[in-house]
């Protein structure tokens, strides 16, 4: 199955479902963000406050996206990370809302996660601003 990421390109993903299947798998809010490119209200997701060691995974396909040690407080109201797990995310150009941004999506299912900005802390200088509802958290077993 081919999933459109933007108006210019299409891409095949390892995890695919029909629209009806996605609606059964995801909550309405997850569906709105992951499949509809919506943004959750700032400060509303519990993962913003998650401080345990562990891994943030895609709510659509369970792919590991970010480890807790890369999370930082950006003051934006969304979970922020300075580096994804290798190969876990891909990006496209987002020209919605009258601006040009870099959209971040899951490389395995194509779900919209958020955006990446060049104003993060060292060592990467990047801020992956991610919708918390697009992820689940798996704490390390040794907690």
N, CA, C and O atoms as CSV, one atom per row, in Angstrom:
chain,resi,resn,atom,element,x,y,z
A,1,UNK,N,N,0.846,-1.180,0.000
A,1,UNK,CA,C,0.000,0.000,0.000
A,1,UNK,C,C,0.891,1.245,0.000
A,1,UNK,O,O,1.944,1.254,0.638
A,2,UNK,N,N,0.479,2.275,-0.702
A,2,UNK,CA,C,1.230,3.521,-0.767
A,2,UNK,C,C,0.509,4.582,0.036
A,2,UNK,O,O,-0.706,4.744,-0.083
A,3,UNK,N,N,1.255,5.303,0.852
A,3,UNK,CA,C,0.695,6.352,1.684
A,3,UNK,C,C,1.268,7.693,1.247
A,3,UNK,O,O,2.485,7.823,1.110
A,4,UNK,N,N,0.433,8.676,1.029
A,4,UNK,CA,C,0.902,10.009,0.670
A,4,UNK,C,C,1.387,10.752,1.900
A,4,UNK,O,O,0.701,10.819,2.920
A,5,UNK,N,N,2.599,11.314,1.781
A,5,UNK,CA,C,3.144,12.126,2.856
A,5,UNK,C,C,2.906,13.603,2.596
A,5,UNK,O,O,2.696,14.373,3.533
A,6,UNK,N,N,2.937,13.997,1.356
A,6,UNK,CA,C,2.643,15.381,0.997
A,6,UNK,C,C,2.075,15.361,-0.418
A,6,UNK,O,O,1.885,14.291,-0.995
A,7,UNK,N,N,1.812,16.505,-0.965
A,7,UNK,CA,C,1.199,16.569,-2.276
A,7,UNK,C,C,2.100,16.150,-3.418
A,7,UNK,O,O,1.621,15.992,-4.540
A,8,UNK,N,N,3.394,15.963,-3.174
A,8,UNK,CA,C,4.324,15.693,-4.255
A,8,UNK,C,C,4.850,14.270,-4.288
A,8,UNK,O,O,5.234,13.790,-5.354
A,9,UNK,N,N,4.880,13.600,-3.189
A,9,UNK,CA,C,5.560,12.303,-3.159
A,9,UNK,C,C,4.701,11.259,-2.469
A,9,UNK,O,O,3.837,11.580,-1.653
A,10,UNK,N,N,4.950,10.023,-2.807
A,10,UNK,CA,C,4.314,8.931,-2.105
A,10,UNK,C,C,5.407,7.981,-1.642
A,10,UNK,O,O,6.516,7.985,-2.175
A,11,UNK,N,N,5.087,7.180,-0.660
A,11,UNK,CA,C,6.071,6.298,-0.056
A,11,UNK,C,C,5.363,5.058,0.467
A,11,UNK,O,O,4.246,5.142,0.978
A,12,UNK,N,N,6.003,3.925,0.341
A,12,UNK,CA,C,5.446,2.697,0.899
A,12,UNK,C,C,6.044,2.461,2.276
A,12,UNK,O,O,7.235,2.686,2.491
A,13,UNK,N,N,5.207,2.004,3.213
A,13,UNK,CA,C,5.647,1.760,4.581
A,13,UNK,C,C,5.504,0.287,4.912
A,13,UNK,O,O,4.670,-0.411,4.335
A,14,UNK,N,N,6.314,-0.181,5.839
A,14,UNK,CA,C,6.262,-1.581,6.262
A,14,UNK,C,C,4.963,-1.902,6.997
A,14,UNK,O,O,4.458,-3.021,6.897
A,15,UNK,N,N,4.423,-0.944,7.729
A,15,UNK,CA,C,3.163,-1.136,8.453
A,15,UNK,C,C,2.096,-0.296,7.769
A,15,UNK,O,O,2.198,0.930,7.708
A,16,UNK,N,N,1.079,-0.963,7.259
A,16,UNK,CA,C,-0.016,-0.265,6.585
A,16,UNK,C,C,-1.355,-0.834,7.041
A,16,UNK,O,O,-1.462,-2.002,7.415
A,17,UNK,N,N,-2.357,0.013,6.999
A,17,UNK,CA,C,-3.721,-0.379,7.326
A,17,UNK,C,C,-4.660,0.466,6.490
A,17,UNK,O,O,-4.283,1.534,6.008
A,18,UNK,N,N,-5.876,-0.010,6.318
A,18,UNK,CA,C,-6.895,0.810,5.678
A,18,UNK,C,C,-7.293,1.904,6.669
A,18,UNK,O,O,-6.971,1.834,7.855
A,19,UNK,N,N,-7.988,2.897,6.167
A,19,UNK,CA,C,-8.459,3.960,7.050
A,19,UNK,C,C,-9.350,3.392,8.152
A,19,UNK,O,O,-9.243,3.797,9.309
A,20,UNK,N,N,-10.213,2.471,7.801
A,20,UNK,CA,C,-11.106,1.850,8.800
A,20,UNK,C,C,-10.302,1.103,9.861
A,20,UNK,O,O,-10.628,1.162,11.047
A,21,UNK,N,N,-9.263,0.407,9.439
A,21,UNK,CA,C,-8.411,-0.303,10.405
A,21,UNK,C,C,-7.693,0.665,11.337
A,21,UNK,O,O,-7.617,0.422,12.541
A,22,UNK,N,N,-7.160,1.772,10.787
A,22,UNK,CA,C,-6.497,2.771,11.643
A,22,UNK,C,C,-7.477,3.311,12.678
A,22,UNK,O,O,-7.109,3.514,13.835
A,23,UNK,N,N,-8.716,3.543,12.272
A,23,UNK,CA,C,-9.715,4.080,13.200
A,23,UNK,C,C,-10.039,3.093,14.322
A,23,UNK,O,O,-10.413,3.512,15.417
A,24,UNK,N,N,-9.903,1.803,14.071
A,24,UNK,CA,C,-10.116,0.790,15.113
A,24,UNK,C,C,-8.905,0.663,16.033
A,24,UNK,O,O,-9.054,0.437,17.234
A,25,UNK,N,N,-7.715,0.809,15.475
A,25,UNK,CA,C,-6.463,0.643,16.226
A,25,UNK,C,C,-6.186,1.834,17.141
A,25,UNK,O,O,-5.735,1.661,18.274
A,26,UNK,N,N,-6.455,3.034,16.651
A,26,UNK,CA,C,-6.097,4.271,17.344
A,26,UNK,C,C,-7.305,4.895,18.041
A,26,UNK,O,O,-8.447,4.698,17.625
A,27,UNK,N,N,-7.037,5.648,19.104
A,27,UNK,CA,C,-8.090,6.460,19.704
A,27,UNK,C,C,-8.422,7.592,18.730
A,27,UNK,O,O,-7.631,7.863,17.826
A,28,UNK,N,N,-9.567,8.259,18.886
A,28,UNK,CA,C,-9.883,9.369,17.988
A,28,UNK,C,C,-8.794,10.452,17.970
A,28,UNK,O,O,-8.482,10.993,16.909
A,29,UNK,N,N,-8.217,10.771,19.131
A,29,UNK,CA,C,-7.170,11.798,19.169
A,29,UNK,C,C,-5.896,11.312,18.484
A,29,UNK,O,O,-5.255,12.074,17.761
A,30,UNK,N,N,-5.524,10.058,18.703
A,30,UNK,CA,C,-4.352,9.500,18.023
A,30,UNK,C,C,-4.556,9.490,16.515
A,30,UNK,O,O,-3.647,9.832,15.758
A,31,UNK,N,N,-5.738,9.103,16.084
A,31,UNK,CA,C,-6.040,9.081,14.658
A,31,UNK,C,C,-5.914,10.486,14.066
A,31,UNK,O,O,-5.318,10.665,13.004
A,32,UNK,N,N,-6.468,11.467,14.747
A,32,UNK,CA,C,-6.429,12.847,14.275
A,32,UNK,C,C,-4.990,13.332,14.074
A,32,UNK,O,O,-4.693,14.016,13.095
A,33,UNK,N,N,-4.106,12.978,14.999
A,33,UNK,CA,C,-2.706,13.411,14.912
A,33,UNK,C,C,-1.913,12.547,13.933
A,33,UNK,O,O,-1.322,13.058,12.982
A,34,UNK,N,N,-1.905,11.226,14.175
A,34,UNK,CA,C,-1.061,10.340,13.378
A,34,UNK,C,C,-1.480,10.243,11.916
A,34,UNK,O,O,-0.625,10.217,11.031
A,35,UNK,N,N,-2.769,10.191,11.654
A,35,UNK,CA,C,-3.238,10.015,10.278
A,35,UNK,C,C,-3.715,11.325,9.654
A,35,UNK,O,O,-3.662,11.485,8.435
A,36,UNK,N,N,-4.183,12.272,10.488
A,36,UNK,CA,C,-4.728,13.516,9.964
A,36,UNK,C,C,-3.827,14.723,10.099
A,36,UNK,O,O,-4.216,15.826,9.715
A,37,UNK,N,N,-2.625,14.541,10.640
A,37,UNK,CA,C,-1.634,15.609,10.773
A,37,UNK,C,C,-2.074,16.742,11.693
A,37,UNK,O,O,-1.633,17.881,11.538
A,38,UNK,N,N,-2.938,16.431,12.645
A,38,UNK,CA,C,-3.376,17.438,13.610
A,38,UNK,C,C,-2.294,17.649,14.666
A,38,UNK,O,O,-1.280,16.951,14.674
A,39,UNK,N,N,-2.513,18.603,15.542
A,39,UNK,CA,C,-1.607,18.878,16.657
A,39,UNK,C,C,-2.435,18.893,17.937
A,39,UNK,O,O,-3.480,19.540,18.010
A,40,UNK,N,N,-1.949,18.165,18.948
A,40,UNK,CA,C,-2.653,18.191,20.232
A,40,UNK,C,C,-2.431,19.550,20.900
A,40,UNK,O,O,-1.448,20.234,20.613
A,41,UNK,N,N,-3.334,19.932,21.778
A,41,UNK,CA,C,-3.186,21.177,22.530
A,41,UNK,C,C,-1.936,21.109,23.400
A,41,UNK,O,O,-1.674,20.092,24.040
A,42,UNK,N,N,-1.179,22.180,23.420
A,42,UNK,CA,C,0.046,22.251,24.225
A,42,UNK,C,C,-0.259,21.972,25.691
A,42,UNK,O,O,-1.263,22.441,26.228
A,43,UNK,N,N,0.616,21.205,26.332
A,43,UNK,CA,C,0.516,20.942,27.760
A,43,UNK,C,C,-0.528,19.932,28.173
A,43,UNK,O,O,-0.778,19.772,29.367
A,44,UNK,N,N,-1.152,19.237,27.220
A,44,UNK,CA,C,-2.260,18.346,27.570
A,44,UNK,C,C,-1.874,16.876,27.680
A,44,UNK,O,O,-2.685,16.080,28.152
A,45,UNK,N,N,-0.694,16.488,27.271
A,45,UNK,CA,C,-0.330,15.074,27.262
A,45,UNK,C,C,0.544,14.715,28.462
A,45,UNK,O,O,1.483,15.437,28.794
A,46,UNK,N,N,0.229,13.602,29.102
A,46,UNK,CA,C,0.993,13.140,30.261
A,46,UNK,C,C,2.456,12.864,29.907
A,46,UNK,O,O,3.326,12.988,30.770
A,47,UNK,N,N,2.744,12.495,28.665
A,47,UNK,CA,C,4.132,12.197,28.291
A,47,UNK,C,C,5.027,13.434,28.352
A,47,UNK,O,O,6.251,13.312,28.397
A,48,UNK,N,N,4.429,14.609,28.353
A,48,UNK,CA,C,5.218,15.828,28.527
A,48,UNK,C,C,5.959,15.788,29.856
A,48,UNK,O,O,7.064,16.318,29.973
A,49,UNK,N,N,5.353,15.164,30.852
A,49,UNK,CA,C,5.912,15.145,32.207
A,49,UNK,C,C,6.634,13.840,32.546
A,49,UNK,O,O,7.096,13.667,33.674
A,50,UNK,N,N,6.735,12.926,31.587
A,50,UNK,CA,C,7.387,11.632,31.821
A,50,UNK,C,C,8.891,11.820,32.036
A,50,UNK,O,O,9.582,12.400,31.198
A,51,UNK,N,N,9.388,11.317,33.180
A,51,UNK,CA,C,10.801,11.503,33.523
A,51,UNK,C,C,11.551,10.189,33.749
A,51,UNK,O,O,12.757,10.203,33.998
A,52,UNK,N,N,10.846,9.045,33.664
A,52,UNK,CA,C,11.508,7.764,33.906
A,52,UNK,C,C,12.405,7.373,32.730
A,52,UNK,O,O,12.268,7.892,31.622
A,53,UNK,N,N,13.318,6.454,32.998
A,53,UNK,CA,C,14.134,5.875,31.940
A,53,UNK,C,C,13.246,4.948,31.135
A,53,UNK,O,O,12.416,4.229,31.692
A,54,UNK,N,N,13.421,4.969,29.826
A,54,UNK,CA,C,12.623,4.108,28.978
A,54,UNK,C,C,12.661,4.558,27.538
A,54,UNK,O,O,13.551,5.300,27.124
A,55,UNK,N,N,11.670,4.093,26.771
A,55,UNK,CA,C,11.625,4.359,25.341
A,55,UNK,C,C,10.240,4.850,24.945
A,55,UNK,O,O,9.229,4.296,25.376
A,56,UNK,N,N,10.202,5.879,24.131
A,56,UNK,CA,C,8.965,6.407,23.559
A,56,UNK,C,C,8.781,5.712,22.215
A,56,UNK,O,O,9.666,5.748,21.361
A,57,UNK,N,N,7.609,5.071,22.035
A,57,UNK,CA,C,7.347,4.298,20.825
A,57,UNK,C,C,6.157,4.877,20.069
A,57,UNK,O,O,5.321,5.570,20.649
A,58,UNK,N,N,6.088,4.594,18.793
A,58,UNK,CA,C,4.993,5.072,17.957
A,58,UNK,C,C,3.682,4.437,18.407
A,58,UNK,O,O,3.610,3.218,18.567
A,59,UNK,N,N,2.654,5.238,18.611
A,59,UNK,CA,C,1.345,4.736,19.023
A,59,UNK,C,C,0.658,3.973,17.894
A,59,UNK,O,O,-0.295,3.233,18.137
A,60,UNK,N,N,1.132,4.145,16.667
A,60,UNK,CA,C,0.524,3.457,15.545
A,60,UNK,C,C,1.105,2.092,15.245
A,60,UNK,O,O,0.403,1.210,14.751
A,61,UNK,N,N,2.411,1.908,15.545
A,61,UNK,CA,C,3.044,0.644,15.146
A,61,UNK,C,C,4.054,0.102,16.158
A,61,UNK,O,O,4.665,-0.937,15.910
A,62,UNK,N,N,4.242,0.778,17.281
A,62,UNK,CA,C,5.149,0.353,18.354
A,62,UNK,C,C,6.633,0.457,18.011
A,62,UNK,O,O,7.461,-0.083,18.743
A,63,UNK,N,N,6.987,1.125,16.940
A,63,UNK,CA,C,8.409,1.293,16.624
A,63,UNK,C,C,9.063,2.211,17.666
A,63,UNK,O,O,8.510,3.269,17.963
A,64,UNK,N,N,10.215,1.845,18.226
A,64,UNK,CA,C,10.934,2.747,19.124
A,64,UNK,C,C,11.337,4.022,18.377
A,64,UNK,O,O,11.924,3.961,17.297
A,65,UNK,N,N,11.016,5.168,18.965
A,65,UNK,CA,C,11.299,6.453,18.327
A,65,UNK,C,C,12.390,7.242,19.041
A,65,UNK,O,O,13.339,7.710,18.412
A,66,UNK,N,N,12.252,7.387,20.363
A,66,UNK,CA,C,13.183,8.192,21.151
A,66,UNK,C,C,13.446,7.499,22.482
A,66,UNK,O,O,12.543,6.887,23.052
A,67,UNK,N,N,14.669,7.591,22.978
A,67,UNK,CA,C,14.953,7.100,24.326
A,67,UNK,C,C,14.874,8.287,25.283
A,67,UNK,O,O,15.128,9.430,24.902
A,68,UNK,N,N,14.521,7.993,26.519
A,68,UNK,CA,C,14.264,9.042,27.505
A,68,UNK,C,C,15.454,9.978,27.706
A,68,UNK,O,O,15.259,11.163,27.978
A,69,UNK,N,N,16.668,9.477,27.577
A,69,UNK,CA,C,17.837,10.329,27.822
A,69,UNK,C,C,17.975,11.445,26.786
A,69,UNK,O,O,18.752,12.376,27.000
A,70,UNK,N,N,17.239,11.379,25.662
A,70,UNK,CA,C,17.298,12.444,24.663
A,70,UNK,C,C,16.172,13.459,24.836
A,70,UNK,O,O,16.081,14.418,24.069
A,71,UNK,N,N,15.313,13.258,25.836
A,71,UNK,CA,C,14.191,14.169,26.101
A,71,UNK,C,C,14.681,15.352,26.924
A,71,UNK,O,O,15.520,15.197,27.811
A,72,UNK,N,N,14.153,16.532,26.624
A,72,UNK,CA,C,14.499,17.715,27.408
A,72,UNK,C,C,13.279,18.629,27.509
A,72,UNK,O,O,12.335,18.510,26.728
A,73,UNK,N,N,13.311,19.529,28.468
A,73,UNK,CA,C,12.223,20.478,28.675
A,73,UNK,C,C,12.458,21.692,27.786
A,73,UNK,O,O,13.395,22.460,28.005
A,74,UNK,N,N,11.607,21.858,26.789
A,74,UNK,CA,C,11.762,22.966,25.842
A,74,UNK,C,C,10.894,24.162,26.204
A,74,UNK,O,O,11.101,25.257,25.681
A,75,UNK,N,N,9.918,23.963,27.099
A,75,UNK,CA,C,9.011,25.044,27.447
A,75,UNK,C,C,7.922,25.278,26.410
A,75,UNK,O,O,7.199,26.272,26.489
A,76,UNK,N,N,7.794,24.385,25.444
A,76,UNK,CA,C,6.813,24.570,24.369
A,76,UNK,C,C,5.455,23.963,24.677
A,76,UNK,O,O,4.451,24.351,24.078
A,77,UNK,N,N,5.413,23.004,25.615
A,77,UNK,CA,C,4.158,22.329,25.912
A,77,UNK,C,C,4.020,20.987,25.217
A,77,UNK,O,O,2.982,20.337,25.333
A,78,UNK,N,N,5.057,20.559,24.492
A,78,UNK,CA,C,5.079,19.251,23.848
A,78,UNK,C,C,6.374,18.547,24.223
A,78,UNK,O,O,7.392,19.202,24.443
A,79,UNK,N,N,6.346,17.211,24.299
A,79,UNK,CA,C,7.596,16.495,24.556
A,79,UNK,C,C,8.628,16.845,23.478
A,79,UNK,O,O,8.319,16.857,22.287
A,80,UNK,N,N,9.843,17.125,23.915
A,80,UNK,CA,C,10.910,17.498,22.989
A,80,UNK,C,C,12.110,16.600,23.185
A,80,UNK,O,O,12.450,16.219,24.305
A,81,UNK,N,N,12.744,16.269,22.079
A,81,UNK,CA,C,13.887,15.369,22.063
A,81,UNK,C,C,14.951,15.961,21.156
A,81,UNK,O,O,14.635,16.694,20.219
A,82,UNK,N,N,16.226,15.643,21.434
A,82,UNK,CA,C,17.258,16.169,20.549
A,82,UNK,C,C,17.768,15.156,19.537
A,82,UNK,O,O,18.558,15.501,18.659
A,83,UNK,N,N,17.317,13.881,19.654
A,83,UNK,CA,C,17.781,12.892,18.691
A,83,UNK,C,C,16.869,11.666,18.697
A,83,UNK,O,O,16.584,11.105,19.755
A,84,UNK,N,N,16.405,11.247,17.500
A,84,UNK,CA,C,15.590,10.031,17.422
A,84,UNK,C,C,16.478,8.794,17.390
A,84,UNK,O,O,17.689,8.889,17.193
A,85,UNK,N,N,15.867,7.642,17.585
A,85,UNK,CA,C,16.572,6.385,17.395
A,85,UNK,C,C,16.948,6.273,15.909
A,85,UNK,O,O,16.171,6.685,15.048
A,86,UNK,N,N,18.117,5.726,15.603
A,86,UNK,CA,C,18.543,5.642,14.199
A,86,UNK,C,C,17.497,4.961,13.307
A,86,UNK,O,O,17.019,3.869,13.612
A,87,UNK,N,N,17.154,5.628,12.204
A,87,UNK,CA,C,16.224,5.088,11.223
A,87,UNK,C,C,14.760,5.095,11.606
A,87,UNK,O,O,13.923,4.613,10.843
A,88,UNK,N,N,14.430,5.633,12.775
A,88,UNK,CA,C,13.048,5.555,13.260
A,88,UNK,C,C,12.114,6.617,12.700
A,88,UNK,O,O,10.900,6.415,12.657
A,89,UNK,N,N,12.659,7.730,12.275
A,89,UNK,CA,C,11.822,8.798,11.745
A,89,UNK,C,C,12.332,9.234,10.377
A,89,UNK,O,O,13.492,9.017,10.026
A,90,UNK,N,N,11.448,9.844,9.628
A,90,UNK,CA,C,11.785,10.458,8.357
A,90,UNK,C,C,11.139,11.841,8.352
A,90,UNK,O,O,10.293,12.134,9.196
A,91,UNK,N,N,11.526,12.678,7.420
A,91,UNK,CA,C,11.003,14.038,7.387
A,91,UNK,C,C,10.508,14.395,5.986
A,91,UNK,O,O,10.939,13.829,4.981
A,92,UNK,N,N,9.595,15.346,5.963
A,92,UNK,CA,C,9.102,15.931,4.727
A,92,UNK,C,C,8.927,17.423,4.967
A,92,UNK,O,O,8.890,17.876,6.111
A,93,UNK,N,N,8.821,18.171,3.897
A,93,UNK,CA,C,8.576,19.605,4.007
A,93,UNK,C,C,7.089,19.846,4.192
A,93,UNK,O,O,6.270,19.337,3.426
A,94,UNK,N,N,6.743,20.619,5.205
A,94,UNK,CA,C,5.358,20.943,5.533
A,94,UNK,C,C,5.156,22.433,5.257
A,94,UNK,O,O,5.771,23.278,5.906
A,95,UNK,N,N,4.297,22.748,4.297
A,95,UNK,CA,C,4.037,24.149,3.955
A,95,UNK,C,C,2.650,24.605,4.407
A,95,UNK,O,O,2.136,25.613,3.922
A,96,UNK,N,N,2.047,23.862,5.336
A,96,UNK,CA,C,0.725,24.244,5.830
A,96,UNK,C,C,0.828,25.456,6.755
A,96,UNK,O,O,1.914,25.794,7.227
A,97,UNK,N,N,-0.270,26.086,7.003
A,97,UNK,CA,C,-0.375,27.215,7.938
A,97,UNK,C,C,0.506,28.400,7.546
A,97,UNK,O,O,0.937,29.160,8.412
A,98,UNK,N,N,0.779,28.564,6.247
A,98,UNK,CA,C,1.510,29.726,5.758
A,98,UNK,C,C,2.976,29.790,6.156
A,98,UNK,O,O,3.567,30.870,6.156
A,99,UNK,N,N,3.575,28.647,6.497
A,99,UNK,CA,C,4.997,28.632,6.861
A,99,UNK,C,C,5.632,27.367,6.315
A,99,UNK,O,O,4.940,26.438,5.900
A,100,UNK,N,N,6.960,27.342,6.320
A,100,UNK,CA,C,7.697,26.158,5.892
A,100,UNK,C,C,8.333,25.535,7.125
A,100,UNK,O,O,9.130,26.168,7.817
A,101,UNK,N,N,7.966,24.272,7.392
A,101,UNK,CA,C,8.519,23.545,8.532
A,101,UNK,C,C,8.936,22.157,8.065
A,101,UNK,O,O,8.589,21.725,6.967
A,102,UNK,N,N,9.679,21.474,8.911
A,102,UNK,CA,C,10.080,20.104,8.618
A,102,UNK,C,C,9.234,19.167,9.466
A,102,UNK,O,O,9.366,19.121,10.689
A,103,UNK,N,N,8.357,18.417,8.789
A,103,UNK,CA,C,7.496,17.455,9.476
A,103,UNK,C,C,8.288,16.196,9.787
A,103,UNK,O,O,9.132,15.762,9.003
A,104,UNK,N,N,8.000,15.618,10.949
A,104,UNK,CA,C,8.607,14.351,11.358
A,104,UNK,C,C,7.519,13.297,11.362
A,104,UNK,O,O,6.442,13.506,11.919
A,105,UNK,N,N,7.806,12.161,10.735
A,105,UNK,CA,C,6.854,11.059,10.741
A,105,UNK,C,C,7.575,9.750,11.022
A,105,UNK,O,O,8.785,9.640,10.824
A,106,UNK,N,N,6.825,8.766,11.483
A,106,UNK,CA,C,7.364,7.436,11.767
A,106,UNK,C,C,7.787,6.795,10.454
A,106,UNK,O,O,7.010,6.764,9.499
A,107,UNK,N,N,9.000,6.289,10.400
A,107,UNK,CA,C,9.490,5.678,9.166
A,107,UNK,C,C,8.858,4.317,8.890
A,107,UNK,O,O,8.961,3.804,7.776
A,108,UNK,N,N,8.215,3.735,9.875
A,108,UNK,CA,C,7.634,2.399,9.698
A,108,UNK,C,C,6.164,2.429,9.258
A,108,UNK,O,O,5.744,1.617,8.434
A,109,UNK,N,N,5.372,3.388,9.822
A,109,UNK,CA,C,3.947,3.445,9.460
A,109,UNK,C,C,3.537,4.769,8.816
A,109,UNK,O,O,2.407,4.904,8.346
A,110,UNK,N,N,4.444,5.744,8.790
A,110,UNK,CA,C,4.140,7.035,8.173
A,110,UNK,C,C,3.336,7.973,9.040
A,110,UNK,O,O,2.957,9.052,8.584
A,111,UNK,N,N,3.060,7.594,10.290
A,111,UNK,CA,C,2.263,8.439,11.173
A,111,UNK,C,C,2.931,9.779,11.459
A,111,UNK,O,O,4.134,9.847,11.709
A,112,UNK,N,N,2.136,10.837,11.418
A,112,UNK,CA,C,2.629,12.185,11.742
A,112,UNK,C,C,2.958,12.252,13.232
A,112,UNK,O,O,2.125,11.932,14.080
A,113,UNK,N,N,4.189,12.673,13.536
A,113,UNK,CA,C,4.620,12.781,14.933
A,113,UNK,C,C,4.693,14.222,15.397
A,113,UNK,O,O,4.314,14.524,16.529
A,114,UNK,N,N,5.170,15.113,14.552
A,114,UNK,CA,C,5.356,16.511,14.928
A,114,UNK,C,C,6.271,17.182,13.936
A,114,UNK,O,O,6.189,16.939,12.732
A,115,UNK,N,N,7.160,18.044,14.455
A,115,UNK,CA,C,8.095,18.789,13.603
A,115,UNK,C,C,9.459,18.850,14.276
A,115,UNK,O,O,9.578,18.660,15.486
A,116,UNK,N,N,10.481,19.118,13.478
A,116,UNK,CA,C,11.832,19.285,14.011
A,116,UNK,C,C,12.304,20.700,13.674
A,116,UNK,O,O,12.092,21.203,12.571
A,117,UNK,N,N,12.955,21.327,14.666
A,117,UNK,CA,C,13.423,22.701,14.532
A,117,UNK,C,C,14.908,22.773,14.883
A,117,UNK,O,O,15.398,21.961,15.667
A,118,UNK,N,N,15.631,23.746,14.306
A,118,UNK,CA,C,17.075,23.855,14.546
A,118,UNK,C,C,17.426,24.709,15.773
A,118,UNK,O,O,18.397,25.465,15.739
A,119,UNK,N,N,16.652,24.594,16.844
A,119,UNK,CA,C,16.899,25.426,18.035
A,119,UNK,C,C,17.017,24.581,19.305
A,119,UNK,O,O,16.663,25.036,20.392
A,120,UNK,N,N,17.508,23.366,19.166
A,120,UNK,CA,C,17.633,22.469,20.300
A,120,UNK,C,C,19.006,22.551,20.953
A,120,UNK,O,O,19.878,23.288,20.492
A,121,UNK,N,N,19.191,21.798,22.020
A,121,UNK,CA,C,20.454,21.815,22.758
A,121,UNK,C,C,21.535,20.968,22.066
A,121,UNK,O,O,21.236,20.175,21.173
A,122,UNK,N,N,22.787,21.149,22.490
A,122,UNK,CA,C,23.859,20.282,22.000
A,122,UNK,C,C,23.571,18.849,22.419
A,122,UNK,O,O,22.845,18.671,23.397
A,123,UNK,N,N,24.058,17.855,21.787
A,123,UNK,CA,C,25.047,17.947,20.720
A,123,UNK,C,C,24.447,18.116,19.331
A,123,UNK,O,O,25.179,18.462,18.403
A,124,UNK,N,N,23.150,17.888,19.145
A,124,UNK,CA,C,22.578,17.931,17.791
A,124,UNK,C,C,22.116,19.325,17.375
A,124,UNK,O,O,22.111,19.645,16.186
A,125,UNK,N,N,21.727,20.157,18.342
A,125,UNK,CA,C,21.157,21.457,18.016
A,125,UNK,C,C,19.745,21.364,17.464
A,125,UNK,O,O,19.206,22.351,16.962
A,126,UNK,N,N,19.139,20.174,17.554
A,126,UNK,CA,C,17.792,19.963,17.025
A,126,UNK,C,C,16.784,19.806,18.148
A,126,UNK,O,O,17.105,19.331,19.237
A,127,UNK,N,N,15.540,20.223,17.852
A,127,UNK,CA,C,14.426,20.033,18.782
A,127,UNK,C,C,13.305,19.312,18.042
A,127,UNK,O,O,12.588,19.906,17.237
A,128,UNK,N,N,13.172,18.034,18.329
A,128,UNK,CA,C,12.072,17.251,17.786
A,128,UNK,C,C,10.876,17.508,18.696
A,128,UNK,O,O,10.805,16.977,19.804
A,129,UNK,N,N,9.946,18.319,18.225
A,129,UNK,CA,C,8.757,18.706,18.977
A,129,UNK,C,C,7.647,17.731,18.586
A,129,UNK,O,O,7.084,17.825,17.496
A,130,UNK,N,N,7.337,16.790,19.492
A,130,UNK,CA,C,6.518,15.639,19.152
A,130,UNK,C,C,5.200,15.650,19.923
A,130,UNK,O,O,5.172,15.911,21.125
A,131,UNK,N,N,4.114,15.365,19.216
A,131,UNK,CA,C,2.815,15.216,19.861
A,131,UNK,C,C,2.874,14.008,20.787
A,131,UNK,O,O,3.153,12.897,20.338
A,132,UNK,N,N,2.617,14.214,22.063
A,132,UNK,CA,C,2.660,13.116,23.015
A,132,UNK,C,C,1.662,12.025,22.701
A,132,UNK,O,O,1.940,10.849,22.937
A,133,UNK,N,N,0.503,12.389,22.171
A,133,UNK,CA,C,-0.534,11.408,21.853
A,133,UNK,C,C,-0.093,10.478,20.715
A,133,UNK,O,O,-0.685,9.415,20.531
A,134,UNK,N,N,0.911,10.852,19.969
A,134,UNK,CA,C,1.423,10.031,18.870
A,134,UNK,C,C,2.349,8.928,19.366
A,134,UNK,O,O,2.805,8.091,18.586
A,135,UNK,N,N,2.626,8.934,20.680
A,135,UNK,CA,C,3.568,7.971,21.243
A,135,UNK,C,C,2.977,7.269,22.457
A,135,UNK,O,O,2.003,7.731,23.051
A,136,UNK,N,N,3.582,6.155,22.809
A,136,UNK,CA,C,3.371,5.469,24.066
A,136,UNK,C,C,4.736,5.377,24.729
A,136,UNK,O,O,5.760,5.526,24.063
A,137,UNK,N,N,4.761,5.131,26.040
A,137,UNK,CA,C,6.025,5.060,26.756
A,137,UNK,C,C,6.200,3.678,27.373
A,137,UNK,O,O,5.297,3.145,28.017
A,138,UNK,N,N,7.383,3.115,27.160
A,138,UNK,CA,C,7.736,1.833,27.767
A,138,UNK,C,C,8.872,2.079,28.755
A,138,UNK,O,O,10.001,2.327,28.332
A,139,UNK,N,N,8.605,2.017,30.064
A,139,UNK,CA,C,9.680,2.215,31.037
A,139,UNK,C,C,10.667,1.054,31.001
A,139,UNK,O,O,10.298,-0.084,30.710
A,140,UNK,N,N,11.933,1.360,31.302
A,140,UNK,CA,C,12.927,0.294,31.392
A,140,UNK,C,C,12.512,-0.694,32.469
A,140,UNK,O,O,11.933,-0.305,33.484
A,141,UNK,N,N,12.801,-1.947,32.255
A,141,UNK,CA,C,12.412,-3.014,33.195
A,141,UNK,C,C,13.093,-2.872,34.546
A,141,UNK,O,O,12.546,-3.315,35.556
A,142,UNK,N,N,14.255,-2.274,34.588
A,142,UNK,CA,C,15.020,-2.165,35.847
A,142,UNK,C,C,14.631,-0.938,36.651
A,142,UNK,O,O,15.465,-0.395,37.375
A,143,UNK,N,N,13.409,-0.494,36.548
A,143,UNK,CA,C,12.973,0.713,37.277
A,143,UNK,C,C,12.558,0.364,38.694
A,143,UNK,O,O,12.163,1.245,39.457
